Every structure is written in structure tokens, then in C-alpha cells.
Amino acid sequence: MDIKIQDLKNSIRMIREFKQMTQKDLSNKTGLSQAAVSYLEMTSTSSTIDTVNKVVDALGYTLLFKLVPKKEKELNQKNKLQNEQ
């Protein structure tokens, strides 16, 4: 499953709200400014991995990345389409 940056940002916001944390609460826990937390959640531009990781860690989650060779990704997509038929 591919995740887009905006999907990640939306997930961060939803988890924060689920935990009943304000952006200020999260900024206190991460050491980031409240403006930085807001920027992370609301803008469509990319944030640094370090910033995203601080926020994810403060929410009690782990950020995982998976590097997949393009040919393997194409093969997985092809297999998925065949399984759906």
C-alpha cells in the first residue's frame, strides 16, 4: 500500500485528536513550536523526516519506511490486479 504525505499528515492529526491532544500539547511533548505542528498537519508541502518522526514518536507510534525495487513494486501491482479478477 502506498501512502501519500498528505495521508500521513491526516493520520497524525486524527491520532492527535483521538488522544484528545491539542497542537500545543503535542508541541510541548516534541519540543517543536505549536506553529511547526500546525504546519506539519495542514500544509501540503513536505516536512523533514526528523520532524515527522518526533511527532509520531510523541503520539506513541513508530514511523516505518519500506524501500521496494521498482520492478518488485510493479510485480506486486500486477499480482494484485490478477488476484482481483
C-alpha positions as a Markdown table, in Angstrom:
| # | Residue | x | y | z |
|---|---|---|---|---|
| 1 | Met | 0.0 | 0.0 | 0.0 |
| 2 | Asp | 1.4 | 3.4 | -1.0 |
| 3 | Ile | 1.0 | 6.2 | 1.5 |
| 4 | Lys | 1.0 | 9.8 | 0.3 |
| 5 | Ile | 2.5 | 12.6 | 2.5 |
| 6 | Gln | -0.9 | 14.2 | 2.9 |
| 7 | Asp | -2.4 | 10.9 | 4.1 |
| 8 | Leu | 0.4 | 10.7 | 6.7 |
| 9 | Lys | -0.3 | 14.2 | 7.9 |
| 10 | Asn | -4.0 | 13.5 | 8.1 |
| 11 | Ser | -3.3 | 10.3 | 10.1 |
| 12 | Ile | -1.1 | 12.3 | 12.5 |
| 13 | Arg | -3.9 | 14.9 | 13.0 |
| 14 | Met | -6.5 | 12.2 | 13.6 |
| 15 | Ile | -4.3 | 10.3 | 16.1 |
| 16 | Arg | -3.6 | 13.6 | 18.0 |
| 17 | Glu | -7.3 | 14.4 | 18.1 |
| 18 | Phe | -8.2 | 10.8 | 19.1 |
| 19 | Lys | -5.8 | 11.1 | 22.0 |
| 20 | Gln | -7.5 | 14.4 | 22.9 |
| 21 | Met | -4.3 | 16.3 | 22.5 |
| 22 | Thr | -4.1 | 19.9 | 21.2 |
| 23 | Gln | -1.4 | 21.1 | 18.9 |
| 24 | Lys | 0.1 | 22.9 | 21.9 |
| 25 | Asp | 0.1 | 19.6 | 23.9 |
| 26 | Leu | 2.0 | 17.9 | 21.0 |
| 27 | Ser | 4.4 | 20.8 | 20.7 |
| 28 | Asn | 5.2 | 20.6 | 24.4 |
| 29 | Lys | 5.8 | 16.9 | 24.1 |
| 30 | Thr | 8.0 | 17.2 | 21.0 |
| 31 | Gly | 9.9 | 20.4 | 21.6 |
| 32 | Leu | 8.5 | 21.8 | 18.4 |
| 33 | Ser | 6.6 | 25.0 | 18.3 |
| 34 | Gln | 2.8 | 24.9 | 18.0 |
| 35 | Ala | 3.2 | 26.6 | 14.6 |
| 36 | Ala | 5.5 | 23.8 | 13.5 |
| 37 | Val | 2.9 | 21.2 | 14.5 |
| 38 | Ser | 0.2 | 23.1 | 12.7 |
| 39 | Tyr | 2.4 | 23.5 | 9.6 |
| 40 | Leu | 3.1 | 19.7 | 9.7 |
| 41 | Glu | -0.6 | 18.9 | 9.8 |
| 42 | Met | -2.0 | 21.5 | 7.5 |
| 43 | Thr | 0.3 | 22.1 | 4.6 |
| 44 | Ser | 0.7 | 20.0 | 1.5 |
| 45 | Thr | 4.5 | 20.6 | 1.5 |
| 46 | Ser | 6.9 | 18.1 | 2.8 |
| 47 | Ser | 8.3 | 18.2 | 6.4 |
| 48 | Thr | 11.6 | 16.7 | 7.3 |
| 49 | Ile | 11.6 | 13.1 | 8.4 |
| 50 | Asp | 13.1 | 14.2 | 11.7 |
| 51 | Thr | 10.1 | 16.4 | 12.4 |
| 52 | Val | 7.6 | 13.8 | 11.4 |
| 53 | Asn | 9.4 | 11.2 | 13.5 |
| 54 | Lys | 9.3 | 13.4 | 16.6 |
| 55 | Val | 5.6 | 13.9 | 16.2 |
| 56 | Val | 4.9 | 10.3 | 15.5 |
| 57 | Asp | 7.0 | 9.2 | 18.5 |
| 58 | Ala | 5.3 | 11.7 | 20.8 |
| 59 | Leu | 1.9 | 10.1 | 19.8 |
| 60 | Gly | 3.2 | 6.7 | 20.7 |
| 61 | Tyr | 3.7 | 5.4 | 17.2 |
| 62 | Thr | 6.7 | 4.3 | 15.1 |
| 63 | Leu | 7.3 | 5.5 | 11.6 |
| 64 | Leu | 8.4 | 2.7 | 9.2 |
| 65 | Phe | 9.6 | 3.0 | 5.7 |
| 66 | Lys | 9.8 | 0.3 | 3.1 |
| 67 | Leu | 12.1 | 0.6 | 0.1 |
| 68 | Val | 11.0 | -1.6 | -2.7 |
| 69 | Pro | 12.8 | -2.0 | -6.0 |
| 70 | Lys | 10.6 | -0.6 | -8.8 |
| 71 | Lys | 10.4 | -3.9 | -10.6 |
| 72 | Glu | 9.2 | -5.6 | -7.4 |
| 73 | Lys | 6.6 | -2.9 | -6.9 |
| 74 | Glu | 5.4 | -3.4 | -10.5 |
| 75 | Leu | 5.2 | -7.2 | -10.0 |
| 76 | Asn | 3.2 | -6.7 | -6.8 |
| 77 | Gln | 0.8 | -4.4 | -8.5 |
| 78 | Lys | 0.4 | -6.9 | -11.4 |
| 79 | Asn | -0.2 | -9.7 | -8.9 |
| 80 | Lys | -2.8 | -7.7 | -7.1 |
| 81 | Leu | -4.7 | -6.9 | -10.3 |
| 82 | Gln | -4.6 | -10.6 | -11.3 |
| 83 | Asn | -6.0 | -11.6 | -7.8 |
| 84 | Glu | -8.8 | -9.1 | -8.2 |
| 85 | Gln | -10.0 | -10.6 | -11.4 |
